């Protein structure tokens, strides 16, 4: 016989003076209902973001994956990942230690190298898992009530469009892991308080350590966890002290490891206007006033998540004075809700907890206590948005007068029908959120789509204009066959780079990319001026400047100057084939064909599948009258890039010199057709 139990609910403020409500709970049916609701939430999360499985890499995705030599080592890169900073494998040095996401990248790369579908699938699955774990966690917190509160809160959290950056950007796996491990830690810490199991205490501490290894912002749960135990488990200070002490020990261990790993890593970048525009504030007061202005924007985006952007850097966020109405409003809002939460938390008030959860998880990235690497980012709201969702759920239940302790429901049908009033509101909100999430996610399908959309939203962002110019320069221009479209993309590149420079006149990266664009356009005087600006703005000499200048002088047939700049580039550990290739081409242009060959071979050793280098070697062997070797390398070049008109033409000419009229005519006709198609 299935056991049933009568549960008397406490008298709520809305039920004073009346008979306490009771509900009949079929234990097995309730467990089954909880299981179905959890599956519904996880499935909803997966379906919402499943379109991302067809998306390409965006933003920093290539940097942390295909440009990260440690990740590309797969299993062999794991030992070095554990003992180096986060960006070490990309030759960028920033004092961040987040080995957990890199370890997962390396394992996935071992089996599915350079496959964006698999990495996007990983993000979607882990987000779905996080939403399911969140539901289980909230069920534990509200175990004396029905499942309405946990379910509504998770639906709002799952659908909220503010999460689109985190789920659609592969690089933001660190945010998902940090939150997921923190939730798992909370679950086991709650279990420990309920049953005093040392094993659960240890597991909870380990998950908290994993959260810190995913991203440093997990540190906020050092405060959140005791707060959860106090409010929802009604634990006293003595009981809370044990898990809190375990977490402090884990935090100390993490920071010790972090200190040892980051020892010697230069601390730079956070004081750059392009990373955080708050450093351009004229004084401390203005800086904090601007930070509060951003905090107000966070609240507005949580309430009305439109429009959204991947970037809010210089100079999208205007510097505020302390007298700014927006800063004053923000300060008053945060002081008011903060004071309310502090006063009410002693009564174990759920709304007070929601506010404190939001404030504590936002604090590390708020720029109030510490200037970080960005003035504002939607990914920073990934964890704080839970506090917002808890508060909205609490207010919706109060507004609709949904009694948390009433009714019996042992099936999905009864669950929704009994609470139909509140679910009508919730499904309207969730539906709007989901529609916005799906629409916004489509912008993330590739860099061009993302940047073209967002540059209209943050038109004062120098980085947004640079990013769009780079998308045209890297993703579209090189593969375009039509000369008309190539000219269009080239003009758009130049336009966007100039807009970035107009916003931030000392933008070194914009000048560098503008120099490349002018070079592609054969506007060599402007290209040289841009390289000179890069040189002027650079703290250290950039080998890329010398490579760029050597390329220009090769195009101008000024081979002596091209050779000088190529030699200058090769004084640095450039790690690319360009310097050797340019030096060899300069020697070839000077008629020193034999001397050019060793540099061509070094270039080929670095980039063995480069169509350009193989073509150049083939051409040089043609100059040496070693025609069969010339054909061998030209065919390799053709194999790697059959659309290169020069390679096809060189093949035709070389076969003609060799007396092979059949192949000569074939390739020369092909070259003529390719030339005609480009017109």
C-alpha positions in Angstrom: 0.0 0.0 0.0 1.4 3.4 -1.0 2.2 5.5 2.0 0.5 8.9 2.3 1.2 11.5 4.9 -0.7 14.5 6.1 1.3 17.7 6.3 0.1 20.7 8.2 1.3 23.9 6.8 2.3 26.9 8.9 -0.1 29.7 9.1 1.0 32.3 6.6 0.3 36.0 6.8 -2.5 35.6 4.2 -4.0 32.7 6.2 -4.0 34.2 9.7 -7.0 33.3 11.8 -8.1 30.5 9.5 -7.6 26.7 9.7 -4.1 25.6 8.6 -4.3 24.2 5.1 -3.4 20.6 4.5 -2.5 18.6 1.4 -2.3 14.9 0.8 1.0 13.8 -0.7 1.6 10.5 -2.4 5.3 10.2 -1.8 6.1 8.1 -4.9 3.9 10.2 -7.1 5.6 13.4 -5.8 9.0 12.0 -6.6 7.8 11.1 -10.1 6.4 14.6 -10.6 9.6 16.1 -9.5 11.5 13.9 -12.0 9.2 14.9 -14.9 9.5 18.6 -14.0 13.3 18.4 -13.9 13.3 16.6 -17.3 10.9 19.3 -18.7 13.3 22.1 -17.6 16.4 20.4 -18.9 14.7 19.6 -22.3 13.5 23.2 -22.5 17.0 24.5 -22.0 18.4 22.1 -24.6 15.7 22.9 -27.2 16.1 26.6 -26.6 19.8 26.6 -27.5 19.9 23.6 -29.9 20.2 25.9 -33.0 23.7 26.8 -31.8 24.9 23.3 -32.8 25.2 24.7 -36.4 27.0 27.8 -35.3 30.7 28.6 -36.0 33.4 29.9 -33.7 32.8 33.5 -32.5 34.8 36.0 -30.5 37.5 34.3 -28.4 36.5 30.8 -29.3 39.3 30.3 -31.8 41.8 31.8 -29.3 41.1 29.3 -26.6 40.7 26.4 -29.0 42.4 26.2 -32.4 45.0 28.9 -31.5 45.8 27.3 -28.1 48.8 25.0 -28.5 48.1 23.3 -25.1 44.5 22.5 -26.0 45.6 21.1 -29.4 47.9 18.7 -27.6 44.9 16.9 -26.2 45.7 14.6 -23.3 49.4 15.5 -23.6 48.6 19.2 -22.8 46.9 18.4 -19.5 50.0 18.5 -17.2 51.0 21.9 -18.6 47.5 23.3 -18.4 47.4 22.6 -14.7 50.6 24.6 -14.0 50.2 27.6 -16.3 47.9 30.6 -16.6 44.7 30.5 -18.6 46.0 32.2 -21.7 49.5 30.6 -21.7 48.7 28.3 -24.6 47.9 31.4 -26.8 51.1 33.3 -26.0 49.0 35.9 -24.2 49.9 36.4 -20.5 47.1 37.6 -18.2 47.0 36.7 -14.5 44.0 34.3 -14.6 44.1 30.7 -13.5 41.2 28.6 -14.8 42.4 25.1 -15.7 39.0 23.4 -15.5 37.5 24.6 -18.9 40.9 24.2 -20.6 41.1 20.5 -19.4 37.7 19.9 -20.9 38.7 21.6 -24.1 41.8 19.4 -24.4 39.9 16.2 -23.8 37.3 17.1 -26.4 39.9 18.2 -28.8 41.7 14.8 -28.4 38.6 13.1 -29.9 37.0 15.9 -32.0 39.7 18.3 -33.1 38.5 21.7 -34.5 34.8 20.7 -34.4 32.7 23.7 -33.3 29.5 21.5 -33.3 30.9 19.3 -30.5 32.0 22.3 -28.5 28.7 24.0 -28.9 26.9 20.8 -28.0 29.0 20.6 -24.8 27.9 24.1 -23.8 24.3 23.4 -24.4 24.4 20.0 -22.5 26.1 21.6 -19.6 23.7 24.5 -19.5 20.8 22.0 -19.6 22.5 20.1 -16.8 22.9 23.3 -14.8 19.2 24.2 -15.1 18.3 20.7 -14.0 20.7 20.8 -11.0 19.3 24.2 -10.1 15.8 22.7 -10.0 17.0 19.9 -7.6 18.8 22.5 -5.5 15.7 24.7 -5.2 13.6 21.7 -4.4 15.8 21.0 -1.4 15.6 24.6 -0.3 11.8 24.6 -0.5 11.2 21.0 0.4 8.5 21.9 2.9 6.5 23.6 0.2 5.2 22.4 -3.1 7.2 22.4 -6.4 5.7 25.7 -7.8 8.5 28.0 -6.6 11.4 25.8 -7.8 9.8 25.2 -11.2 8.8 28.8 -11.9 12.2 30.1 -10.8 14.0 27.6 -13.1 11.8 28.3 -16.1 12.5 32.0 -15.8 16.2 31.4 -15.3 16.4 28.9 -18.2 14.7 31.2 -20.7 16.3 34.5 -19.7 17.9 36.1 -22.8 20.8 37.5 -20.7 22.3 34.0 -20.8 22.6 33.9 -24.6 26.3 35.1 -24.6 27.3 32.4 -22.1 25.6 29.5 -23.9 26.4 30.5 -27.5 30.1 31.5 -26.8 32.2 28.4 -26.4 34.8 30.3 -24.5 32.1 31.0 -21.8 32.2 27.4 -20.7 34.1 28.8 -17.6 30.9 30.6 -16.5 28.8 27.5 -16.9 31.2 25.3 -15.0 31.7 27.8 -12.2 28.0 28.0 -11.6 27.3 24.2 -12.0 30.0 23.2 -9.6 28.9 25.9 -7.1 25.3 24.5 -7.2 26.6 21.0 -6.7 28.7 22.2 -3.8 25.6 23.9 -2.3 23.5 20.7 -2.6 26.1 18.6 -0.7 26.5 21.3 2.0 22.8 21.3 2.5 22.9 17.5 2.7 25.6 17.8 5.3 23.6 20.1 7.5 20.6 17.8 7.3 22.5 14.6 8.1 26.0 15.6 9.4 27.7 13.3 6.9 31.4 14.1 6.7 31.6 12.5 3.2 29.0 15.0 1.9 31.0 17.8 3.5 34.1 16.7 1.7 32.3 16.3 -1.6 30.8 19.8 -1.2 34.2 21.3 -0.5 35.6 19.5 -3.6 32.9 20.9 -5.8 33.5 24.4 -4.5 37.2 23.9 -5.4 36.2 22.9 -8.9 34.1 26.0 -9.1 37.1 28.2 -8.2 39.2 26.3 -10.8 36.6 27.2 -13.4 36.5 30.9 -12.7 37.5 33.1 -9.8 34.1 34.5 -9.4 33.1 31.3 -7.6 34.6 33.0 -4.6 31.2 34.6 -3.9 29.8 31.2 -2.7 32.1 31.5 0.3 29.4 33.8 1.5 26.4 32.5 -0.4 26.7 29.0 1.1 26.5 30.0 4.8 23.6 32.3 3.8 21.7 29.4 2.2 22.2 27.3 5.3 21.1 30.1 7.6 18.0 31.1 5.6 16.6 27.8 4.4 18.0 25.2 6.8 17.7 27.4 9.8 21.2 26.4 10.9 22.8 28.1 13.8 26.2 29.7 13.6 27.9 26.7 15.2 26.5 24.4 12.6 27.4 26.7 9.8 31.0 27.2 11.0 32.1 23.7 9.9 31.2 23.9 6.2 32.3 27.5 6.2 35.7 26.5 7.6 36.0 23.8 5.0 35.3 26.3 2.2 37.8 28.8 3.7 40.5 26.0 3.7 39.7 25.2 0.0 39.8 28.9 -0.9 43.2 29.2 0.8 44.5 26.2 -1.2 43.2 27.6 -4.4 44.8 31.0 -3.9 48.1 29.3 -2.9 48.1 27.3 -6.1 47.0 30.3 -8.1 49.8 32.4 -6.6 52.5 29.8 -7.4 51.2 29.4 -11.0 50.9 33.1 -11.7 54.2 34.1 -10.1 56.0 36.0 -12.8 53.0 36.6 -15.0 52.9 40.3 -15.8 49.9 42.2 -14.4 48.8 44.4 -17.3 45.8 45.1 -19.5 43.3 46.0 -16.7 44.6 49.6 -16.8 44.0 49.9 -20.5 41.1 52.1 -21.7 40.3 49.5 -24.4 39.8 46.8 -21.7 38.0 48.9 -19.1 36.9 52.4 -20.0 36.4 53.2 -16.3 40.2 53.9 -16.0 39.6 57.0 -18.1 37.5 58.6 -15.3 39.1 61.8 -14.1 38.9 60.8 -10.4 37.9 58.0 -8.0 34.4 59.4 -7.5 33.6 59.6 -11.2 34.9 56.1 -11.6 32.5 54.7 -9.0 29.6 56.8 -10.2 30.2 55.2 -13.6 30.3 51.8 -12.0 26.9 52.4 -10.4 25.6 53.6 -13.8 26.6 50.2 -15.2 24.9 48.5 -12.2 21.7 50.3 -13.1 22.0 49.1 -16.7 22.3 45.5 -15.3 19.0 45.8 -13.5 17.3 47.2 -16.6 18.7 44.4 -18.8 17.4 41.8 -16.3 13.9 43.4 -16.4 13.9 44.1 -20.1 16.7 42.3 -21.9 16.8 44.3 -25.1 19.0 45.3 -26.9 21.9 43.0 -26.2 25.5 43.2 -27.2 28.7 41.2 -27.0 30.7 44.3 -26.1 30.4 47.4 -23.9 34.0 48.7 -24.0 35.4 52.1 -24.8 33.6 54.4 -25.3 30.2 52.9 -25.1 29.8 53.5 -21.4 29.9 57.3 -20.9 31.9 58.4 -17.8 29.5 59.7 -15.2 29.7 62.4 -12.5 28.4 61.8 -9.0 25.7 64.3 -9.8 24.5 62.2 -12.8 20.7 61.3 -12.3 21.4 57.7 -13.5 24.2 57.3 -10.9 22.1 58.8 -8.1 19.1 56.6 -9.0 21.4 53.5 -9.1 23.0 54.3 -5.8 19.6 54.9 -4.1 18.3 51.6 -5.5 21.2 49.6 -4.4 21.4 51.2 -1.0 17.7 50.7 -0.5 17.5 47.1 -1.5 20.7 46.3 0.3 19.4 47.9 3.5 16.2 46.0 3.2 18.0 42.7 2.7 20.3 43.3 5.7 17.4 44.1 7.9 15.2 41.3 6.8 17.7 38.5 6.4 17.7 37.8 10.1 14.0 36.8 9.7 15.2 34.3 7.0 13.2 36.3 4.4 13.3 34.8 0.9 13.3 38.1 -0.9 16.1 39.4 1.3 18.1 36.2 0.3 17.4 36.8 -3.4 18.7 40.4 -3.1 21.9 39.3 -1.3 22.5 36.5 -3.7 22.3 39.0 -6.5 24.6 41.5 -4.8 27.2 39.0 -3.6 27.6 37.2 -7.0 27.7 40.5 -8.8 30.2 42.1 -6.4 33.4 40.5 -7.9 32.6 42.0 -11.4 31.0 45.2 -10.3 34.1 47.4 -10.6 33.1 48.8 -7.2 35.7 47.0 -5.1 38.2 46.1 -7.8 38.8 47.3 -11.3 38.5 44.3 -13.6 39.2 43.7 -17.3 35.8 45.0 -18.6 33.4 47.8 -17.6 30.3 45.7 -18.4 29.4 42.3 -19.8 26.2 40.3 -20.1 28.1 37.1 -19.1 28.7 38.8 -15.7 25.0 38.4 -15.0 25.0 34.6 -15.5 25.0 33.8 -11.8 23.4 37.0 -10.4 20.4 36.5 -12.6 19.4 33.6 -10.3 18.9 36.1 -7.5 16.7 38.2 -9.9 14.6 35.1 -10.8 14.1 34.1 -7.2 12.9 37.6 -6.4 10.5 37.7 -9.4 9.2 34.2 -8.5 8.6 35.4 -4.9 6.8 38.5 -6.1 4.7 36.6 -8.6 3.5 34.2 -6.0 2.6 37.1 -3.7 0.9 39.0 -6.5 -1.3 36.0 -7.6 -1.8 34.9 -4.0 -0.7 31.5 -4.9 -0.8 29.5 -1.6 2.5 27.5 -1.4 1.1 25.0 1.0 -2.3 24.2 -0.5 -3.6 21.5 -2.9 -2.8 18.0 -3.8 -1.2 17.3 -7.1 0.5 14.0 -8.0 0.6 14.5 -11.8 1.7 17.1 -14.3 -1.9 17.9 -15.2 -3.0 18.6 -11.6 0.2 20.5 -11.0 -0.5 23.0 -13.8 -4.3 23.1 -13.4 -4.4 23.8 -9.7 -1.9 26.7 -10.1 -3.3 27.9 -13.4 -3.4 31.6 -12.5 0.3 32.0 -11.8 1.3 29.7 -14.7 -0.6 31.8 -17.2 1.7 34.8 -16.2 4.8 32.7 -16.0 4.3 31.1 -19.5 3.7 34.6 -21.0 6.9 35.9 -19.5 8.8 32.7 -20.3 7.4 32.7 -23.9 8.6 36.3 -24.4 12.0 35.5 -22.9 12.3 32.4 -25.1 11.4 34.3 -28.3 14.1 36.9 -27.5 16.6 34.2 -26.6 16.0 32.4 -29.9 16.2 35.6 -31.9 19.3 36.8 -30.1 21.0 33.4 -30.5 20.8 33.7 -34.2 23.1 36.7 -34.1 25.8 34.3 -32.7 25.9 32.0 -35.7 29.1 33.5 -36.9 31.3 36.6 -36.3 30.0 38.6 -39.2 26.3 38.1 -38.1 27.2 39.0 -34.5 29.3 42.1 -35.3 27.0 43.5 -38.0 24.1 43.4 -35.6 25.8 44.6 -32.4 27.8 47.4 -34.0 24.4 49.1 -34.4 23.6 48.6 -30.8 26.9 49.8 -29.4 27.9 52.3 -32.1 30.3 54.1 -29.8 32.3 51.0 -29.1 35.7 51.1 -30.8 36.1 47.3 -30.3 32.8 46.6 -32.0 33.9 48.5 -35.1 37.3 46.8 -35.0 35.6 43.4 -34.7 33.4 44.0 -37.6 36.3 45.1 -39.8 38.2 42.0 -38.8 35.3 39.8 -39.7 35.3 41.3 -43.2 39.1 41.1 -43.4 39.6 37.5 -42.1 36.4 35.7 -42.7 35.0 37.1 -46.0 37.6 39.0 -48.1 40.1 36.1 -48.5 37.5 33.5 -49.7 35.5 35.8 -51.9 36.0 35.1 -55.7 34.2 38.1 -57.1 36.4 41.2 -57.5 33.4 43.5 -57.0 32.5 41.9 -53.7 36.2 41.8 -52.6 36.4 45.5 -53.2 33.2 46.0 -51.2 34.5 44.0 -48.2 37.8 45.9 -48.5 36.0 49.2 -48.4 33.9 48.1 -45.4 37.1 47.0 -43.6 38.7 50.4 -44.0 35.5 52.2 -43.0 35.1 50.2 -39.8 38.8 50.5 -38.8 38.6 54.2 -39.3 35.5 54.4 -37.1 37.3 52.6 -34.4 40.2 55.0 -34.6 37.9 58.0 -34.6 36.5 56.7 -31.2 39.9 55.8 -29.8 42.8 57.6 -31.7 45.5 55.5 -30.0 44.0 52.2 -31.1 47.0 50.2 -32.1 45.1 47.1 -33.3 42.9 49.2 -35.5 46.0 50.8 -37.2 47.6 47.4 -37.7 44.5 46.0 -39.4 44.0 49.2 -41.4 47.5 48.9 -42.7 46.8 45.4 -43.9 43.6 46.6 -45.6 45.4 49.4 -47.3 48.0 46.9 -48.5 45.3 44.7 -50.0 43.9 47.7 -51.7 47.4 48.6 -53.1 47.2 51.9 -51.3 50.8 51.6 -50.1 51.4 55.2 -48.9 48.4 55.0 -46.4 49.5 51.5 -45.4 53.0 52.7 -44.6 51.5 55.6 -42.5 49.4 53.1 -40.5 52.5 50.9 -39.8 54.3 54.0 -38.7 51.5 54.8 -36.2 51.6 51.2 -34.9 55.3 51.6 -34.4 54.8 54.9 -32.6 52.1 53.4 -30.3 53.9 50.1 -29.6 55.8 49.8 -26.3 58.0 47.1 -27.9 58.9 46.7 -31.6 56.4 44.6 -33.4 57.7 42.0 -35.9 54.4 42.2 -37.6 55.2 45.8 -38.6 58.4 44.7 -40.3 56.7 41.8 -42.1 53.9 44.1 -43.3 56.5 46.7 -44.6 58.5 44.0 -46.3 55.3 42.8 -48.1 54.6 46.3 -49.2 58.1 46.8 -50.7 57.9 43.4 -52.4 54.7 44.6 -54.1 56.5 47.8 -55.1 59.4 45.6 -56.5 61.8 47.4 -54.0 63.4 44.2 -53.1 66.4 45.7 -51.2 64.0 47.4 -48.7 61.8 44.3 -48.5 64.9 42.3 -47.6 65.9 44.8 -44.9 62.5 44.7 -43.2 62.3 40.9 -43.5 65.7 40.6 -41.8 64.4 42.9 -39.1 61.3 40.7 -38.5 63.5 37.6 -38.3 65.4 39.0 -35.3 62.3 38.2 -33.2 60.8 34.8 -32.5 57.8 35.5 -34.7 56.6 31.9 -34.9 55.2 32.3 -38.4 56.4 31.6 -41.9 55.8 35.1 -43.2 59.3 36.5 -42.4 61.1 33.6 -44.1 58.8 33.7 -47.1 59.2 37.5 -47.6 63.0 37.2 -47.2 63.1 34.5 -49.8 60.8 36.4 -52.2 63.1 39.5 -51.9 66.1 37.4 -52.7 64.3 35.9 -55.6 63.4 39.4 -56.8 67.1 40.3 -56.7 67.9 37.3 -58.9 69.4 35.3 -56.0 67.4 32.2 -56.7 69.7 29.7 -55.0 70.1 31.9 -51.9 66.3 32.2 -51.6 65.7 28.4 -51.4 66.9 27.8 -47.8 64.4 30.6 -46.6 61.6 29.1 -48.6 62.3 25.7 -47.1 62.2 27.2 -43.5 58.9 28.9 -44.4 57.6 25.6 -45.7 58.8 23.8 -42.6 56.6 26.1 -40.4 53.6 26.0 -42.8 53.9 22.9 -44.9 50.3 23.1 -46.3 50.6 26.8 -47.3 49.5 27.1 -51.0 51.3 30.4 -51.3 54.6 29.1 -50.1 54.4 26.0 -52.3 53.6 28.2 -55.2 56.5 30.5 -54.5 58.9 27.6 -54.3 57.5 26.2 -57.5 58.1 29.6 -59.2 61.6 29.8 -57.8 62.4 26.3 -59.2 61.1 27.6 -62.5 63.6 30.4 -62.3 66.3 27.8 -61.6 65.1 25.9 -64.7 64.4 22.9 -62.6 60.9 22.5 -64.2 59.9 19.1 -62.8 60.5 20.3 -59.2 58.6 23.4 -60.1 55.6 21.3 -61.3 55.8 19.2 -58.1 55.4 22.2 -55.8 52.9 24.0 -58.0 50.7 20.9 -58.0 50.9 20.8 -54.2 49.9 24.4 -54.2 47.0 23.6 -56.5 46.0 20.8 -54.2 45.8 23.1 -51.2 44.1 25.9 -53.1 42.7 25.2 -56.6 41.1 28.7 -56.8 44.5 30.5 -56.9 44.8 32.0 -60.4 48.5 32.6 -60.1 49.2 28.9 -59.3 47.1 27.8 -62.3 48.8 30.3 -64.6 52.3 29.2 -63.4 51.4 25.6 -64.0 50.3 26.4 -67.5 53.5 28.4 -68.3 55.8 25.7 -66.8 54.1 22.9 -68.7 54.5 25.1 -71.9 58.2 25.5 -71.3 58.5 21.8 -70.8 56.8 21.1 -74.1 53.6 19.5 -72.5 51.1 21.4 -74.7 48.1 19.3 -73.4 48.6 20.3 -69.7 49.8 23.7 -70.7 46.6 24.5 -72.6 44.5 23.0 -69.9 45.9 25.2 -67.1 46.2 28.3 -69.2 42.6 28.0 -70.3 41.6 27.5 -66.7 43.5 30.6 -65.7 41.8 32.6 -68.3 38.3 31.4 -67.2 39.2 32.2 -63.6 40.3 35.7 -64.5 37.1 36.3 -66.5 34.9 35.1 -63.6 36.5 37.6 -61.2 35.5 40.5 -63.4 
